[in-house]
Amino acid sequence: MSIKWTTWFLNGTSKNVQSTSGNMHKSQTDWDRFDSMSDAEIDFSDSPELTLEAFARGVVRQGLKPVSKKKILSVRVDGDVLDWFKSQGKGYQTRINAVLKAYRDAHVKSLL
């Protein structure tokens, strides 16, 4: 039996994974206990809190399509706009791309 899944990272990259192992084990998770737990009973001590700043830096992709190959483009952008994106840290080009995609998607939907 083969299982495929895609892992998404906050920087917008993804990794396609496939398990072809014939050793499909039953889950060791106690799902009845899990289903009966309240949110307050969940131990998040080993997980850092997701701040609004960290959430805002994440890039959301809809669907599970593979990332298309990027094309190189030379474009003129106002200096203050570029400076602002760069001031947000590593991955500013990915964020600019995400903004352009969101703009495109908003306009494609409005034309339908």
Beta strands, then each sheet from edge to edge (+ up, - down):
strand 1: 3-8
strand 2: 14-19
sheet 1: 1+ 2-
end
